[in-house]
């Protein structure tokens, strides 16, 4: 395991992870074929996180899909990104939770600061300025064929669940 957090545990901000996001995040780390700084940091953060149901998540919590405005306190640069899983298309407006920046941000709240060692060995230190919640989940639109895939027609010609 690579030591990636720059501060001792007592100096790190408290972090929260929504319970339904914990398993997909842990699975991402555990299913990886190789060890990376970002995945090691993500695992360290998941191990120390307090799990919460969605309805008890504090306002301004960085969750998957959140839009985060932060300031790099070493360079002075401010930017905004949306936190995504690595399978989502990459862009300048997104950051993967598997990257060291994404892993450092997950679970923080507006006003929190964190420092860690990036993959290049440099110390990073960011402050979360504000957080917009993830967009509401929209169920995938399905075609009639997809909806009826689990059904067959019975002798009367009406749909019945396939066994």
Backbone as numpy.savetxt, mean C-alpha at the origin, in Angstrom:
# Nx Ny Nz CAx CAy CAz Cx Cy Cz
18.42 -10.24 6.20 17.58 -9.06 6.20 18.46 -7.81 6.20
18.18 -6.89 5.32 18.93 -5.65 5.21 18.33 -4.65 6.20
19.17 -3.98 7.01 18.70 -2.96 7.94 18.44 -1.69 7.14
17.20 -1.25 7.09 16.88 -0.12 6.22 16.34 1.10 6.95
15.83 0.93 8.14 15.28 2.09 8.84 16.40 2.86 9.51
16.38 4.17 9.35 17.44 5.00 9.88 17.32 5.31 11.35
16.15 5.17 11.92 15.93 5.53 13.32 15.62 4.29 14.15
15.96 4.33 15.44 15.60 3.20 16.31 14.07 3.11 16.43
13.54 1.92 16.76 12.09 1.74 16.82 11.37 2.79 17.67
11.96 3.21 18.77 11.30 4.18 19.65 11.14 5.55 18.99
11.96 5.86 17.97 11.89 7.16 17.31 11.05 7.14 16.04
10.55 5.98 15.65 9.75 5.88 14.44 8.30 6.25 14.73
7.62 6.85 13.76 6.20 7.17 13.99 5.36 5.89 14.07
4.29 5.96 14.84 3.36 4.84 14.91 2.69 4.71 13.55
2.51 3.48 13.09 1.84 3.28 11.80 0.65 2.35 11.95
-0.29 2.52 11.03 -1.52 1.74 11.03 -1.71 1.14 9.64
-2.22 -0.08 9.60 -2.55 -0.73 8.33 -3.97 -1.25 8.45
-4.78 -0.98 7.44 -6.15 -1.47 7.41 -6.09 -3.00 7.27
-6.87 -3.70 8.10 -6.77 -5.16 8.18 -6.94 -5.85 6.83
-7.82 -5.36 5.97 -8.03 -6.04 4.69 -6.88 -5.79 3.70
-5.99 -4.85 4.00 -4.82 -4.61 3.15 -3.59 -5.37 3.64
-3.62 -5.84 4.89 -2.44 -6.49 5.47 -2.05 -7.75 4.69
-2.99 -8.67 4.46 -2.66 -9.93 3.79 -2.09 -9.73 2.38
-2.70 -8.89 1.54 -2.09 -8.68 0.22 -0.68 -8.09 0.30
-0.45 -7.21 1.28 0.88 -6.63 1.44 1.88 -7.68 1.93
1.48 -8.48 2.91 2.36 -9.54 3.42 2.62 -10.58 2.33
1.59 -10.91 1.55 1.77 -11.87 0.45 2.77 -11.34 -0.58
2.73 -10.05 -0.84 3.67 -9.43 -1.78 5.11 -9.67 -1.32
5.36 -9.47 -0.03 6.71 -9.67 0.50 7.09 -11.14 0.46
6.21 -11.99 0.96 6.52 -13.41 1.10 6.63 -14.14 -0.24
5.96 -13.64 -1.27 6.00 -14.33 -2.56 7.10 -13.81 -3.47
7.84 -12.82 -3.03 8.89 -12.26 -3.87 10.03 -13.26 -4.03
10.54 -13.36 -5.25 11.64 -14.28 -5.54 12.98 -13.74 -5.07
13.05 -12.42 -4.82 14.31 -11.86 -4.38 14.11 -10.82 -3.29
15.16 -10.62 -2.52 15.14 -9.65 -1.42 15.51 -8.28 -1.97
14.70 -7.26 -1.64 15.02 -5.89 -2.04 14.91 -4.99 -0.82
15.50 -3.82 -0.91 15.41 -2.85 0.19 13.95 -2.49 0.44
13.20 -2.25 -0.64 11.80 -1.87 -0.49 10.97 -2.95 0.19
11.14 -4.20 -0.23 10.37 -5.29 0.38 10.80 -5.55 1.82
12.09 -5.39 2.11 12.53 -5.53 3.51 11.92 -4.45 4.38
11.91 -3.23 3.88 11.31 -2.13 4.63 9.81 -2.36 4.81
9.14 -2.80 3.76 7.71 -3.08 3.86 7.45 -4.13 4.94
8.25 -5.19 4.97 8.06 -6.23 5.98 8.29 -5.68 7.38
9.34 -4.87 7.57 9.60 -4.26 8.88 8.42 -3.40 9.31
7.86 -2.65 8.38 6.73 -1.78 8.71 5.48 -2.61 9.03
5.24 -3.67 8.28 4.07 -4.51 8.55 4.18 -5.17 9.93
5.40 -5.57 10.31 5.59 -6.22 11.61 5.29 -5.29 12.77
5.51 -4.00 12.61 5.28 -3.08 13.72 3.94 -2.33 13.63
3.21 -2.55 12.56 1.96 -1.83 12.34 0.86 -2.28 13.29
-0.02 -1.36 13.62 -1.26 -1.66 14.33 -2.32 -1.88 13.27
-2.98 -3.05 13.31 -4.04 -3.35 12.34 -5.36 -2.77 12.81
-6.08 -2.16 11.87 -7.36 -1.52 12.16 -8.40 -1.91 11.13
-9.68 -2.03 11.54 -10.72 -2.18 10.52 -10.85 -0.84 9.77
-11.31 -0.90 8.54 -11.41 0.31 7.69 -12.14 1.45 8.37
-13.24 1.14 9.04 -14.05 2.21 9.63 -13.37 2.88 10.82
-12.29 2.31 11.34 -11.57 2.92 12.46 -10.25 3.55 12.03
-9.98 3.55 10.73 -8.73 4.14 10.24 -8.76 5.65 10.46
-7.66 6.22 10.98 -7.64 7.66 11.21 -7.67 8.44 9.90
-8.22 9.64 9.96 -8.21 10.52 8.78 -6.76 10.81 8.44
-6.46 10.87 7.17 -5.10 11.17 6.75 -4.17 9.99 6.78
-4.70 8.76 6.90 -3.88 7.55 6.88 -3.50 7.19 5.45
-2.23 6.88 5.23 -1.78 6.44 3.91 -2.10 4.97 3.75
-3.01 4.68 2.82 -3.43 3.33 2.49 -3.15 3.09 1.02
-3.37 1.87 0.58 -3.22 1.57 -0.84 -4.21 2.42 -1.62
-3.72 3.10 -2.64 -4.56 3.96 -3.46 -4.61 5.40 -2.98
-4.07 5.69 -1.78 -4.07 7.07 -1.28 -3.19 7.95 -2.15
-3.56 9.21 -2.26 -2.71 10.21 -2.89 -2.00 10.94 -1.75
-0.67 10.98 -1.82 0.15 11.49 -0.73 0.96 12.69 -1.21
0.91 13.78 -0.46 1.76 14.93 -0.70 2.83 14.90 0.39
4.10 14.89 -0.01 5.17 14.80 0.98 6.33 15.69 0.57
7.18 15.96 1.57 8.39 16.75 1.33 9.59 15.92 1.73
10.57 15.85 0.83 11.86 15.24 1.12 12.63 16.28 1.94
12.88 16.00 3.21 13.49 16.99 4.09 14.99 17.14 3.87
15.60 16.29 3.06 17.02 16.43 2.73 17.19 17.30 1.49
16.39 17.04 0.44 16.51 17.82 -0.80 15.60 19.04 -0.82
14.56 19.03 0.01 13.58 20.12 0.01 12.51 19.96 -1.04
12.59 18.91 -1.86 11.63 18.67 -2.94 10.29 18.22 -2.36
9.20 18.77 -2.89 7.85 18.33 -2.53 7.22 17.69 -3.76
6.45 16.66 -3.54 5.75 16.02 -4.66 4.55 15.26 -4.15
3.74 14.81 -5.09 2.59 13.98 -4.73 2.63 12.71 -5.56
2.19 11.62 -4.94 2.15 10.31 -5.60 0.93 9.56 -5.09
0.51 8.57 -5.88 -0.53 7.64 -5.44 0.15 6.32 -5.13
-0.12 5.75 -3.96 0.50 4.50 -3.53 -0.23 3.32 -4.17
0.53 2.49 -4.91 -0.07 1.40 -5.68 0.69 0.09 -5.46
0.04 -1.01 -5.82 0.70 -2.31 -5.85 1.59 -2.36 -7.08
2.66 -3.18 -7.06 3.58 -3.22 -8.21 2.94 -3.67 -9.52
1.83 -4.37 -9.48 1.19 -4.85 -10.71 0.47 -3.73 -11.47
0.29 -2.57 -10.83 -0.37 -1.45 -11.50 0.63 -0.70 -12.38
0.16 -0.10 -13.46 1.07 0.60 -14.37 1.85 1.70 -13.65
3.14 1.76 -13.93 4.01 2.77 -13.32 3.87 4.10 -14.05
4.00 5.18 -13.29 4.00 6.52 -13.87 4.69 7.46 -12.88
4.89 8.71 -13.30 5.48 9.69 -12.39 4.53 10.04 -11.25
3.25 9.73 -11.41 2.25 10.07 -10.39 1.98 8.92 -9.43
2.66 7.77 -9.61 2.45 6.63 -8.73 3.77 6.19 -8.12
3.67 5.52 -6.97 4.84 4.89 -6.37 4.40 3.53 -5.86
5.19 2.51 -6.17 4.88 1.15 -5.75 5.17 0.97 -4.27
4.29 0.26 -3.59 4.50 -0.05 -2.18 5.71 -0.96 -2.01
6.17 -1.60 -3.08 7.36 -2.46 -3.01 8.66 -1.66 -3.12
8.57 -0.38 -3.44 9.76 0.48 -3.48 10.06 0.95 -2.06
11.27 1.43 -1.83 11.59 1.89 -0.48 10.75 3.11 -0.10
10.49 4.01 -1.04 9.64 5.16 -0.73 8.22 4.71 -0.41
7.65 3.84 -1.23 6.29 3.37 -0.98 6.17 2.63 0.34
7.14 1.77 0.64 7.13 1.03 1.90 7.26 1.97 3.09
8.06 3.02 2.95 8.22 3.99 4.03 6.93 4.77 4.28
6.19 5.06 3.22 4.98 5.87 3.35 3.78 5.10 3.91
3.65 3.82 3.57 2.45 3.07 3.94 2.27 3.09 5.46
1.05 3.39 5.88 0.71 3.38 7.30 0.97 4.66 8.05
1.65 5.63 7.42 1.88 6.92 8.06 0.63 7.79 7.95
0.61 8.86 8.73 -0.48 9.85 8.67 0.11 11.22 8.38
-0.75 12.13 7.94 -0.33 13.50 7.68 0.40 14.04 8.91
1.54 14.67 8.68 2.35 15.23 9.75 3.49 14.33 10.21
3.42 13.03 9.89 4.47 12.10 10.30 5.73 12.31 9.47
6.88 11.97 10.06 8.16 11.95 9.37 8.78 10.58 9.55
9.55 10.14 8.55 10.27 8.87 8.64 11.57 9.00 7.87
12.60 8.31 8.38 13.85 8.22 7.61 14.24 6.77 7.47
14.92 6.48 6.34 15.36 5.12 6.03 16.51 5.21 5.05
17.19 4.10 4.86 18.26 4.00 3.87 17.67 3.44 2.58
17.84 4.17 1.51 17.33 3.76 0.20 18.25 2.70 -0.39
17.85 2.16 -1.53 18.62 1.11 -2.21 20.03 1.57 -2.56
20.21 2.88 -2.79 21.54 3.40 -3.11 22.39 3.66 -1.87
21.84 3.36 -0.68 22.57 3.55 0.58 22.42 4.92 1.19
21.80 5.84 0.46 21.63 7.21 0.98 20.49 7.27 1.99
20.66 8.14 2.98 19.62 8.37 3.96 18.52 9.20 3.33
17.29 8.76 3.48 16.11 9.52 3.02 15.33 9.95 4.25
14.72 11.11 4.20 13.92 11.63 5.31 12.77 12.42 4.71
11.55 11.94 4.91 10.39 12.62 4.34 9.37 12.96 5.43
8.61 14.00 5.14 7.48 14.40 5.99 6.22 14.31 5.13
5.18 13.70 5.68 3.90 13.60 5.00 3.15 14.91 5.24
2.87 15.63 4.15 2.19 16.92 4.27 0.68 16.77 4.29
0.13 15.94 3.42 -1.31 15.68 3.42 -1.60 14.38 2.68
-2.79 13.86 2.92 -3.18 12.58 2.34 -4.63 12.67 1.89
-4.89 12.26 0.65 -6.27 12.12 0.16 -6.59 10.63 0.17
-7.77 10.26 0.65 -8.11 8.83 0.74 -8.14 8.18 -0.63
-8.03 6.84 -0.64 -8.13 6.15 -1.93 -9.51 6.36 -2.53
-9.60 6.31 -3.86 -10.92 6.45 -4.48 -11.81 5.28 -4.04
-13.12 5.49 -3.99 -14.01 4.40 -3.59 -13.87 3.23 -4.56
-13.96 2.03 -4.00 -13.85 0.82 -4.82 -15.08 0.68 -5.69
-14.85 0.56 -6.99 -15.96 0.35 -7.92 -15.92 -1.09 -8.37
-17.01 -1.82 -8.18 -17.01 -3.21 -8.65 -16.79 -3.26 -10.16
-16.09 -4.28 -10.59 -15.82 -4.47 -12.01 -17.13 -4.73 -12.75
-17.31 -4.04 -13.86 -18.48 -4.29 -14.69 -18.29 -5.62 -15.38
-19.31 -6.46 -15.32 -19.22 -7.79 -15.92 -20.25 -7.92 -17.03
-19.88 -8.68 -18.03 -20.82 -8.95 -19.11 -21.85 -9.97 -18.62
-22.94 -10.08 -19.35 -23.97 -11.06 -19.00 -23.39 -12.47 -19.01
-22.51 -12.76 -19.97 -21.88 -14.09 -20.03 -21.06 -14.37 -18.77
-20.31 -13.34 -18.29 -19.53 -13.53 -17.06 -20.44 -13.73 -15.85
-21.53 -12.96 -15.80 -22.46 -13.09 -14.69 -23.12 -14.46 -14.65
-23.41 -15.00 -15.84 -24.11 -16.28 -15.91 -23.16 -17.48 -15.99
-21.86 -17.26 -15.92 -20.89 -18.35 -16.07 -21.08 -19.44 -15.00
-21.54 -19.06 -13.82 -21.72 -20.04 -12.74 -23.12 -20.67 -12.77
-23.89 -20.36 -13.78 -25.26 -20.87 -13.85 -25.43 -21.74 -15.10
-26.37 -22.64 -15.00 -26.79 -23.42 -16.16 -28.30 -23.28 -16.26
-28.85 -23.67 -17.38 -30.31 -23.65 -17.51 -30.86 -25.00 -17.06
-31.90 -24.97 -16.21 -32.50 -26.23 -15.78 -33.52 -26.67 -16.84
-34.25 -27.76 -16.59 -35.20 -28.29 -17.56 -36.28 -27.29 -17.93
-36.60 -26.37 -17.02 -37.63 -25.37 -17.30 -37.07 -24.20 -18.09
-35.74 -24.19 -18.35 -35.14 -23.10 -19.12 -34.80 -21.87 -18.29
-34.82 -21.99 -16.97 -34.44 -20.87 -16.12 -33.06 -21.13 -15.52
-32.32 -20.06 -15.20 -30.97 -20.25 -14.66 -30.98 -20.96 -13.31
-30.05 -21.84 -13.11 -29.82 -22.53 -11.83 -28.32 -22.58 -11.60
-27.91 -22.43 -10.34 -26.47 -22.43 -10.02 -25.85 -23.75 -10.42
-24.73 -23.67 -11.14 -24.01 -24.87 -11.57 -23.39 -25.56 -10.35
-23.32 -26.86 -10.38 -22.73 -27.56 -9.23 -21.33 -28.04 -9.51
